[in-house]
Amino acid sequence: MNKLVPRKLYLNQLAMWREKEMIKVITGVRRCGKSTLFDLYIEELKADGVNDEQIIFVNLEDVDYSELLDYKNLHEYVKGRILKDKWTYVFIDEIQNCKDYEKAVSSLYLNKNLDIYITGSNAYMLSGELATKLTARYIEIDMLPLSFAEYSEAVKTSDKRERFSQYMNMGAFPYATHFVDNSLAHSQYLEGIYNTVLIKDVMTREGLNDVTLVKSIVSFLADNIGSPVSAKKIADTLTSSGRPTGSATVDTYLTALTDAYLFYKVSRYDIKGKMHLKSENKYYICDTGLRNMILGTQGKDIGHQIENIVYLELLRRGYTIHIGKSGRGTEVDFVAVRNKRTEYYQVSATVLDEGTLKRELMPLMQIKDNYPKFLITLDDFPSDHEGIQQVNLIDWLSNSQFV
Protein backbone atom coordinates (compact mmCIF):
# COMPACT_ATOMS: atom_id res chain seq x y z
CA MET A 1 0.00 0.00 0.00
CA ASN A 2 1.49 3.35 -1.05
CA LYS A 3 1.75 6.06 1.59
CA LEU A 4 1.06 8.83 -0.93
CA VAL A 5 -1.19 8.09 -3.88
CA PRO A 6 -0.06 10.17 -6.87
CA ARG A 7 -3.02 12.43 -7.70
CA LYS A 8 -2.04 12.86 -11.36
CA LEU A 9 -5.28 14.50 -12.47
CA TYR A 10 -4.90 17.35 -9.99
CA LEU A 11 -1.11 17.60 -10.28
CA ASN A 12 -1.47 18.06 -14.03
CA GLN A 13 -3.96 20.87 -13.49
CA LEU A 14 -1.63 22.64 -11.06
CA ALA A 15 1.28 22.24 -13.47
CA MET A 16 -0.83 23.69 -16.29
CA TRP A 17 -1.44 26.87 -14.24
CA ARG A 18 2.08 27.15 -12.84
CA GLU A 19 3.42 30.73 -12.87
CA LYS A 20 0.26 32.03 -14.53
CA GLU A 21 -1.23 35.20 -13.05
CA MET A 22 -4.09 33.28 -11.47
CA ILE A 23 -4.66 32.24 -7.87
CA LYS A 24 -5.08 28.49 -7.75
CA VAL A 25 -7.89 27.58 -5.32
CA ILE A 26 -8.18 23.89 -4.43
CA THR A 27 -11.52 23.11 -2.82
CA GLY A 28 -13.14 19.94 -1.56
CA VAL A 29 -14.38 18.09 1.49
CA ARG A 30 -11.97 17.71 4.40
CA ARG A 31 -9.46 14.83 4.18
CA CYS A 32 -9.92 14.37 0.44
CA GLY A 33 -6.20 14.96 -0.06
CA LYS A 34 -5.75 18.71 -0.55
CA SER A 35 -2.79 19.02 1.86
CA THR A 36 -1.13 15.93 0.39
CA LEU A 37 -1.59 17.41 -3.07
CA PHE A 38 0.52 20.37 -1.95
CA ASP A 39 3.21 17.96 -0.68
CA LEU A 40 3.23 16.09 -4.00
CA TYR A 41 3.32 19.29 -6.04
CA ILE A 42 6.15 20.76 -3.96
CA GLU A 43 8.11 17.55 -4.61
CA GLU A 44 7.57 18.10 -8.35
CA LEU A 45 8.69 21.72 -8.11
CA LYS A 46 11.88 20.71 -6.28
CA ALA A 47 12.56 17.99 -8.85
CA ASP A 48 12.30 20.76 -11.46
CA GLY A 49 14.99 22.82 -9.75
CA VAL A 50 12.95 25.02 -7.38
CA ASN A 51 14.87 25.77 -4.16
CA ASP A 52 13.49 25.55 -0.60
CA GLU A 53 13.81 29.33 -0.20
CA GLN A 54 11.39 29.79 -3.10
CA ILE A 55 8.63 27.88 -1.30
CA ILE A 56 6.41 29.34 1.43
CA PHE A 57 4.07 26.83 3.10
CA VAL A 58 1.47 27.75 5.71
CA ASN A 59 -1.01 25.32 7.26
CA LEU A 60 -3.70 27.30 9.08
CA GLU A 61 -4.88 24.16 10.90
CA ASP A 62 -1.45 23.96 12.58
CA VAL A 63 -1.06 25.74 15.95
CA ASP A 64 2.46 26.73 14.88
CA TYR A 65 0.83 29.19 12.47
CA SER A 66 -1.87 30.46 14.84
CA GLU A 67 -0.56 34.04 14.68
CA LEU A 68 -1.26 34.01 10.95
CA LEU A 69 -5.00 33.64 11.55
CA ASP A 70 -4.92 37.44 11.52
CA TYR A 71 -4.92 38.50 7.86
CA LYS A 72 -2.43 41.34 8.44
CA ASN A 73 0.05 38.94 10.04
CA LEU A 74 -0.50 36.44 7.22
CA HIS A 75 0.16 39.15 4.65
CA GLU A 76 3.34 40.35 6.36
CA TYR A 77 4.63 36.79 6.88
CA VAL A 78 4.37 35.96 3.19
CA LYS A 79 5.46 39.36 1.90
CA GLY A 80 8.62 39.26 4.01
CA ARG A 81 9.69 36.00 2.36
CA ILE A 82 9.09 36.91 -1.32
CA LEU A 83 12.24 36.71 -3.44
CA LYS A 84 12.91 39.60 -5.79
CA ASP A 85 14.77 37.85 -8.59
CA LYS A 86 13.04 34.44 -8.68
CA TRP A 87 9.55 33.00 -8.61
CA THR A 88 8.20 32.46 -5.09
CA TYR A 89 5.55 29.77 -4.62
CA VAL A 90 3.18 30.30 -1.70
CA PHE A 91 0.92 27.53 -0.41
CA ILE A 92 -1.72 28.34 2.22
CA ASP A 93 -3.72 25.36 3.50
CA GLU A 94 -7.27 25.73 4.91
CA ILE A 95 -7.26 29.46 4.31
CA GLN A 96 -10.86 29.92 5.45
CA ASN A 97 -9.55 29.70 9.04
CA CYS A 98 -8.08 33.19 8.62
CA LYS A 99 -10.75 35.87 9.11
CA ASP A 100 -10.78 38.35 6.20
CA TYR A 101 -8.11 36.25 4.45
CA GLU A 102 -9.28 37.66 1.09
CA LYS A 103 -7.70 41.01 2.01
CA ALA A 104 -4.31 39.33 2.43
CA VAL A 105 -4.65 37.25 -0.74
CA SER A 106 -5.85 40.09 -2.97
CA SER A 107 -2.94 42.26 -1.76
CA LEU A 108 -0.36 39.49 -2.25
CA TYR A 109 -1.71 38.96 -5.75
CA LEU A 110 -0.33 42.39 -6.70
CA ASN A 111 3.26 41.15 -6.26
CA LYS A 112 5.16 40.05 -9.35
CA ASN A 113 6.73 36.58 -9.55
CA LEU A 114 4.45 35.27 -6.78
CA ASP A 115 2.61 32.03 -7.59
CA ILE A 116 -0.26 31.58 -5.11
CA TYR A 117 -1.98 28.29 -4.20
CA ILE A 118 -4.67 28.06 -1.50
CA THR A 119 -7.01 25.35 -0.23
CA GLY A 120 -10.36 25.58 1.49
CA SER A 121 -13.01 23.21 2.81
CA ASN A 122 -16.01 25.48 2.30
CA ALA A 123 -17.42 26.98 -0.89
CA TYR A 124 -18.49 30.03 1.11
CA MET A 125 -14.92 31.24 0.71
CA LEU A 126 -15.54 31.73 -3.02
CA SER A 127 -18.87 33.50 -2.70
CA GLY A 128 -17.67 36.50 -0.73
CA GLU A 129 -15.12 39.23 -1.14
CA LEU A 130 -12.46 37.07 -2.79
CA ALA A 131 -14.75 36.40 -5.74
CA THR A 132 -15.69 40.09 -5.91
CA LYS A 133 -12.13 41.40 -5.74
CA LEU A 134 -10.54 38.78 -7.94
CA THR A 135 -13.15 38.16 -10.63
CA ALA A 136 -11.52 36.15 -13.45
CA ARG A 137 -8.22 36.12 -11.50
CA TYR A 138 -8.54 32.75 -9.81
CA ILE A 139 -9.31 29.23 -10.96
CA GLU A 140 -11.01 26.63 -8.78
CA ILE A 141 -9.96 23.01 -8.78
CA ASP A 142 -12.64 20.94 -7.07
CA MET A 143 -10.91 17.95 -5.47
CA LEU A 144 -12.63 14.68 -4.59
CA PRO A 145 -11.60 11.55 -2.68
CA LEU A 146 -9.76 8.89 -4.71
CA SER A 147 -11.04 7.74 -8.07
CA PHE A 148 -11.25 3.97 -8.54
CA ALA A 149 -8.06 4.11 -10.64
CA GLU A 150 -6.25 5.96 -7.84
CA TYR A 151 -7.73 3.63 -5.21
CA SER A 152 -6.42 0.65 -7.20
CA GLU A 153 -2.89 2.07 -6.87
CA ALA A 154 -3.30 2.31 -3.09
CA VAL A 155 -5.08 -0.99 -2.41
CA LYS A 156 -3.43 -3.91 -4.17
CA THR A 157 -6.31 -6.40 -3.97
CA SER A 158 -5.75 -8.94 -6.73
CA ASP A 159 -9.41 -9.36 -7.69
CA LYS A 160 -10.81 -6.27 -9.41
CA ARG A 161 -14.41 -6.96 -8.34
CA GLU A 162 -13.37 -7.41 -4.71
CA ARG A 163 -11.45 -4.15 -4.93
CA PHE A 164 -14.46 -2.36 -6.40
CA SER A 165 -16.69 -3.75 -3.64
CA GLN A 166 -14.28 -2.30 -1.06
CA TYR A 167 -14.22 1.00 -2.93
CA MET A 168 -18.00 1.22 -3.03
CA ASN A 169 -18.67 0.08 0.53
CA MET A 170 -15.72 1.58 2.43
CA GLY A 171 -15.22 4.69 0.32
CA ALA A 172 -12.14 6.42 -0.99
CA PHE A 173 -10.77 8.98 1.45
CA PRO A 174 -7.03 8.59 0.89
CA TYR A 175 -5.97 7.83 4.47
CA ALA A 176 -8.89 5.42 4.91
CA THR A 177 -7.09 3.01 2.56
CA HIS A 178 -4.86 2.18 5.54
CA PHE A 179 -7.84 0.62 7.32
CA VAL A 180 -9.36 -1.66 4.67
CA ASP A 181 -8.62 -4.67 6.89
CA ASN A 182 -9.85 -3.05 10.10
CA SER A 183 -13.55 -2.17 9.87
CA LEU A 184 -13.69 -0.65 13.39
CA ALA A 185 -10.77 1.72 12.77
CA HIS A 186 -12.16 2.54 9.32
CA SER A 187 -15.59 3.41 10.72
CA GLN A 188 -14.06 5.52 13.50
CA TYR A 189 -11.92 7.40 10.96
CA LEU A 190 -14.92 8.20 8.75
CA GLU A 191 -16.97 9.24 11.77
CA GLY A 192 -14.18 11.64 12.72
CA ILE A 193 -14.26 13.21 9.24
CA TYR A 194 -18.04 13.46 9.35
CA ASN A 195 -18.16 15.14 12.75
CA THR A 196 -15.37 17.57 11.85
CA VAL A 197 -17.13 18.59 8.63
CA LEU A 198 -20.44 19.09 10.44
CA ILE A 199 -18.97 21.13 13.27
CA LYS A 200 -16.27 23.15 11.50
CA ASP A 201 -17.57 23.54 7.95
CA VAL A 202 -21.34 23.42 8.38
CA MET A 203 -22.34 24.57 11.86
CA THR A 204 -19.57 27.01 12.83
CA ARG A 205 -18.87 28.40 9.37
CA GLU A 206 -22.51 29.09 8.61
CA GLY A 207 -23.47 30.15 12.16
CA LEU A 208 -25.96 27.29 12.59
CA ASN A 209 -26.70 25.64 15.94
CA ASP A 210 -29.11 22.70 15.56
CA VAL A 211 -26.86 19.62 15.28
CA THR A 212 -29.80 17.21 15.58
CA LEU A 213 -31.58 18.87 12.66
CA VAL A 214 -28.52 18.87 10.40
CA LYS A 215 -27.89 15.18 11.12
CA SER A 216 -31.52 14.40 10.29
CA ILE A 217 -31.19 16.23 6.97
CA VAL A 218 -27.89 14.46 6.21
CA SER A 219 -29.49 11.07 6.92
CA PHE A 220 -32.43 11.93 4.66
CA LEU A 221 -30.15 12.98 1.80
CA ALA A 222 -27.89 9.95 2.23
CA ASP A 223 -30.91 7.64 2.20
CA ASN A 224 -32.33 9.32 -0.91
CA ILE A 225 -29.25 9.52 -3.13
CA GLY A 226 -30.34 9.87 -6.74
CA SER A 227 -33.98 10.55 -5.85
CA PRO A 228 -35.71 13.89 -6.50
CA VAL A 229 -35.88 15.93 -3.28
CA SER A 230 -36.78 19.45 -2.24
CA ALA A 231 -36.54 21.48 0.95
CA LYS A 232 -40.32 21.15 1.31
CA LYS A 233 -40.25 17.37 0.96
CA ILE A 234 -37.53 17.09 3.61
CA ALA A 235 -39.33 19.51 5.95
CA ASP A 236 -42.61 17.62 5.55
CA THR A 237 -40.91 14.27 6.22
CA LEU A 238 -39.14 15.54 9.34
CA THR A 239 -42.30 17.24 10.61
CA SER A 240 -44.39 14.08 10.15
CA SER A 241 -41.79 12.10 12.10
CA GLY A 242 -42.08 14.47 15.06
CA ARG A 243 -39.30 16.92 14.19
CA PRO A 244 -41.19 20.11 13.15
CA THR A 245 -39.23 22.36 10.80
CA GLY A 246 -39.87 24.65 7.84
CA SER A 247 -38.70 24.68 4.21
CA ALA A 248 -36.66 27.87 4.62
CA THR A 249 -34.69 26.38 7.53
CA VAL A 250 -34.03 23.16 5.61
CA ASP A 251 -32.92 25.16 2.59
CA THR A 252 -30.35 27.01 4.72
CA TYR A 253 -28.92 23.71 5.92
CA LEU A 254 -28.89 22.24 2.39
CA THR A 255 -26.81 25.19 1.21
CA ALA A 256 -24.43 24.71 4.14
CA LEU A 257 -24.02 20.99 3.35
CA THR A 258 -23.21 21.64 -0.30
CA ASP A 259 -20.92 24.54 0.63
CA ALA A 260 -18.96 22.05 2.78
CA TYR A 261 -18.67 19.71 -0.25
CA LEU A 262 -20.37 16.96 1.72
CA PHE A 263 -23.12 16.78 -0.92
CA TYR A 264 -23.40 17.93 -4.52
CA LYS A 265 -26.68 19.25 -5.90
CA VAL A 266 -27.66 18.35 -9.46
CA SER A 267 -30.43 20.20 -11.26
CA ARG A 268 -32.78 18.85 -13.93
CA TYR A 269 -32.64 19.70 -17.62
CA ASP A 270 -35.26 19.32 -20.34
CA ILE A 271 -33.32 17.73 -23.21
CA LYS A 272 -35.94 18.39 -25.89
CA GLY A 273 -36.79 21.92 -24.74
CA LYS A 274 -33.12 22.67 -23.95
CA MET A 275 -33.91 24.46 -20.70
CA HIS A 276 -33.24 24.04 -17.01
CA LEU A 277 -36.15 22.95 -14.83
CA LYS A 278 -36.88 24.44 -11.41
CA SER A 279 -38.43 21.26 -10.03
CA GLU A 280 -36.86 18.99 -7.43
CA ASN A 281 -33.09 18.45 -7.49
CA LYS A 282 -31.04 15.37 -6.80
CA TYR A 283 -28.18 15.15 -4.31
CA TYR A 284 -25.07 12.96 -4.37
CA ILE A 285 -22.66 12.47 -1.49
CA CYS A 286 -18.90 13.06 -1.79
CA ASP A 287 -18.04 9.47 -0.81
CA THR A 288 -20.15 6.29 -0.71
CA GLY A 289 -18.21 4.94 2.28
CA LEU A 290 -19.24 8.02 4.24
CA ARG A 291 -22.84 7.36 3.21
CA ASN A 292 -22.65 3.78 4.47
CA MET A 293 -21.18 4.97 7.76
CA ILE A 294 -23.97 7.54 8.20
CA LEU A 295 -26.73 5.02 7.41
CA GLY A 296 -25.05 2.04 9.08
CA THR A 297 -25.30 -0.06 5.92
CA GLN A 298 -22.90 -1.81 3.58
CA GLY A 299 -23.55 -3.82 0.45
CA LYS A 300 -27.13 -2.57 0.14
CA ASP A 301 -28.85 -0.29 -2.33
CA ILE A 302 -26.17 -0.98 -4.94
CA GLY A 303 -28.08 0.80 -7.73
CA HIS A 304 -27.96 4.19 -6.02
CA GLN A 305 -24.40 3.65 -4.81
CA ILE A 306 -23.03 3.02 -8.30
CA GLU A 307 -25.07 5.95 -9.63
CA ASN A 308 -23.31 8.11 -7.03
CA ILE A 309 -19.92 6.71 -8.11
CA VAL A 310 -20.63 7.47 -11.78
CA TYR A 311 -21.66 11.04 -10.90
CA LEU A 312 -18.42 11.65 -8.95
CA GLU A 313 -16.32 10.18 -11.76
CA LEU A 314 -17.96 12.42 -14.36
CA LEU A 315 -17.28 15.36 -12.05
CA ARG A 316 -13.61 14.32 -11.80
CA ARG A 317 -13.37 14.13 -15.57
CA GLY A 318 -14.45 17.73 -15.92
CA TYR A 319 -18.07 17.40 -17.01
CA THR A 320 -20.92 19.75 -16.16
CA ILE A 321 -23.73 17.42 -15.12
CA HIS A 322 -27.54 17.59 -15.09
CA ILE A 323 -30.39 15.15 -14.71
CA GLY A 324 -32.06 14.81 -18.12
CA LYS A 325 -35.80 14.83 -18.79
CA SER A 326 -36.09 12.91 -22.06
CA GLY A 327 -39.83 12.40 -22.42
CA ARG A 328 -43.08 12.25 -20.50
CA GLY A 329 -42.25 10.62 -17.18
CA THR A 330 -38.80 9.44 -18.26
CA GLU A 331 -35.38 10.66 -17.20
CA VAL A 332 -31.79 10.06 -18.17
CA ASP A 333 -29.58 9.73 -15.11
CA PHE A 334 -26.92 12.15 -16.39
CA VAL A 335 -26.55 14.68 -19.17
CA ALA A 336 -22.81 15.37 -19.15
CA VAL A 337 -21.24 18.26 -21.07
CA ARG A 338 -17.52 18.84 -21.61
CA ASN A 339 -15.84 21.00 -24.26
CA LYS A 340 -19.24 21.73 -25.84
CA ARG A 341 -19.78 18.00 -26.35
CA THR A 342 -22.78 16.29 -24.75
CA GLU A 343 -22.96 12.69 -23.55
CA TYR A 344 -25.85 10.79 -21.98
CA TYR A 345 -25.51 8.20 -19.20
CA GLN A 346 -27.93 5.70 -17.75
CA VAL A 347 -26.80 3.65 -14.73
CA SER A 348 -28.16 0.31 -13.51
CA ALA A 349 -26.69 -2.47 -11.36
CA THR A 350 -27.79 -5.11 -13.87
CA VAL A 351 -29.91 -5.33 -17.03
CA LEU A 352 -29.85 -9.11 -17.48
CA ASP A 353 -33.62 -9.07 -17.07
CA GLU A 354 -35.20 -8.14 -20.41
CA GLY A 355 -37.77 -5.86 -18.80
CA THR A 356 -35.08 -3.96 -16.88
CA LEU A 357 -32.98 -3.58 -20.04
CA LYS A 358 -35.95 -2.16 -21.96
CA ARG A 359 -36.78 0.26 -19.12
CA GLU A 360 -33.20 1.55 -18.92
CA LEU A 361 -32.80 1.95 -22.68
CA MET A 362 -36.11 3.75 -23.28
CA PRO A 363 -35.07 7.22 -21.98
CA LEU A 364 -31.91 7.11 -24.11
CA MET A 365 -33.79 5.96 -27.21
CA GLN A 366 -36.22 8.89 -26.86
CA ILE A 367 -33.30 11.30 -27.42
CA LYS A 368 -33.10 12.00 -31.14
CA ASP A 369 -29.73 13.73 -31.40
CA ASN A 370 -26.49 11.94 -32.33
CA TYR A 371 -24.49 12.53 -29.15
CA PRO A 372 -22.91 9.44 -27.49
CA LYS A 373 -25.20 7.44 -25.20
CA PHE A 374 -23.99 5.01 -22.53
CA LEU A 375 -25.65 2.39 -20.34
CA ILE A 376 -23.33 1.60 -17.44
CA THR A 377 -23.89 -1.60 -15.44
CA LEU A 378 -22.02 -4.18 -13.38
CA ASP A 379 -22.81 -6.86 -15.98
CA ASP A 380 -19.85 -8.42 -17.78
CA PHE A 381 -21.38 -8.29 -21.23
CA PRO A 382 -20.54 -5.08 -23.11
CA SER A 383 -22.79 -4.64 -26.10
CA ASP A 384 -24.37 -2.15 -28.48
CA HIS A 385 -28.10 -1.40 -28.47
CA GLU A 386 -28.83 0.55 -31.67
CA GLY A 387 -25.93 2.91 -30.99
CA ILE A 388 -26.23 2.91 -27.20
CA GLN A 389 -23.01 1.52 -25.71
CA GLN A 390 -23.48 -0.80 -22.76
CA VAL A 391 -20.24 -0.86 -20.73
CA ASN A 392 -19.14 -2.49 -17.50
CA LEU A 393 -18.78 0.06 -14.69
CA ILE A 394 -15.45 -1.29 -13.40
CA ASP A 395 -13.99 -1.19 -16.91
CA TRP A 396 -15.37 2.33 -17.42
CA LEU A 397 -13.73 3.50 -14.20
CA SER A 398 -10.42 1.76 -14.98
CA ASN A 399 -10.01 2.25 -18.71
CA SER A 400 -8.40 5.47 -19.94
CA GLN A 401 -10.28 5.24 -23.26
CA PHE A 402 -13.42 6.42 -21.43
CA VAL A 403 -11.72 9.48 -19.90
Sequence and secondary structure as in RCSB ss.txt:
>XXXX:A:sequence
MNKLVPRKLYLNQLAMWREKEMIKVITGVRRCGKSTLFDLYIEELKADGVNDEQIIFVNLEDVDYSELLDYKNLH
EYVKGRILKDKWTYVFIDEIQNCKDYEKAVSSLYLNKNLDIYITGSNAYMLSGELATKLTARYIEIDMLPLSFAE
YSEAVKTSDKRERFSQYMNMGAFPYATHFVDNSLAHSQYLEGIYNTVLIKDVMTREGLNDVTLVKSIVSFLADNI
GSPVSAKKIADTLTSSGRPTGSATVDTYLTALTDAYLFYKVSRYDIKGKMHLKSENKYYICDTGLRNMILGTQGK
DIGHQIENIVYLELLRRGYTIHIGKSGRGTEVDFVAVRNKRTEYYQVSATVLDEGTLKRELMPLMQIKDNYPKFL
ITLDDFPSDHEGIQQVNLIDWLSNSQFV
>XXXX:A:secstr
  SS   HHHHHHHHHTTTSSSEEEEE STTSSHHHHHHHHHHHHHHTT  GGGEEEEETTSGGGGGGGBHHHHH
HHHHTT  SSS EEEEEESGGGSBTHHHHHHHHTTSTTEEEEEEES GGGGTSHHHHHTTTSEEEEE  S  HHH
HHHH   SSHHHHHHHHHHH   GGGGGGTT HHHHHHHHHHHHHHIIIIIIIIHHT   HHHHHHHHHHHHHTT
TS B HHHHHHHHHHTT    HHHHHHHHHHHHHTTSEEEEEEEETTTTEEEEEEEEEEES HHHHHHHHT SS 
 HHHHHHHHHHHHHHHTT EEEEEEEETTEEEEEEEEETTEEEEEEE S   SHHHHHHHHHHHHT  S S EEE
EES S  EEETTEEEEEHHHHHH GGG 
